[in-house]
Amino acid sequence: IQEKATGNPICYFHLDWSGKGWLILEDGQKFDWLPGDRWGLDWQFNDSARIPVLHFQPRKKWLTISAQIRVADEIPGEPTLSLMVLSGWFNLLLSAERRQTGISPNP
């Protein structure tokens, strides 16, 4: 994700083939994007100490997707929290699209 005014990157969100990945902020903070349960239905960002920071629980209905998002007790603050929500939601939408079409977009 790049800053609009300067075009400088403010974070990198990298995903591997399994859907796991990480978010790295411009200040070097790293958050892992991992399944929150053993079936990979829920997803979460964990901090460097592997403590969940933000938890996504998708809810799918006919042609729609929504998610309940829970924030841990120790929240990272702005703009980190906003970047996590944006990146996590983006990945959930990509995953839903991939399941509906059978096509895997290259993130």
N, C-alpha and C positions, 0 to 999 in steps of 0.2 A: 504494500500500500504506500502510495507516495503523497507527499504534501502538495496540495494544489498550486500554491504560490511559487514554490521553488523547484518542484519536481524531485526533491530529495526523498529517499525512502524513510518512512517512519517505523516500519516493521516489515518482517518477512514471515509469511505463513507457508510452511513447507509440509506437504503430505506425501506419504509413501504409498505403495500399491495397496496396502491393507486399510488405508484410511487414517492410520495413526500419523502423527507428525508433531510439529512444534511451532510456536510463535516466538520470534526473537524481536525484541524492541530495539530501537536505535541506541538506547543506553546500555545494551548488552543483557538485559533481563531475558531469561528463557523460560517458557511455559510449555509443558508437554501436553499434547492433545491425544487423549487415550480413551478407550471404552470405559464407561463407568460401571458396567456389569459384564458378566461372562459371555453374554450373547451379543454384545455390541449394539444393543438397542439404545442405551443411554451413553452420552459422551461427556467428557469433562476436561478442563484445563487444570493441570497440577503445577505447583511451583517447584523450584529446584530441590526442595526437601520432600518432594512427592506428596505434598498435602494438597487435596482438592481445593481449588479456588472458585471455580465456576462450573456448574453442573447443568447439562442440557438433557431434558427428557422429551423427545419428540412425540407428537401425537398426530397420527395420520388418519385422515378421513377421506372420503371420496374426492379426489382431485384437489385436495388441500393438504397443507402441512402446517402445524403449529408446534410450539414447544413451550414447556414450562422451564424457566431458567431460574436456578437457585444460586445465590451467592453465599460463599462461606462466611464464617464469622470475621475473619481477617481479610477484608477486601483490599485489592491493590490500589484503588483510587483512579481518578481520571488522569490521563486519557487511556490508561492501560485497560481498565474495565470495558470501555467502549470498543477498543480494538479487539478484545477477546470476544465480546458479543457479536461483533460484525464478522470476525473470522469464523467463529463456530457456527453461526447461522448460515453463512455462505457454504460451509462444508456440508451441513445438513441438507441444504437445497440441492447441492451437487449429487449427494448420495441418493436423494429421493428421485431426481431426474434419471440417474443411472439405472435405478431399479425399474422405473416405469418404461424406459425405452430400450434397456439392454445395452445401451451405449455408454462407455466409460469416458467422460470428458477428461482431457489432460489438464489437471489443475496447475 
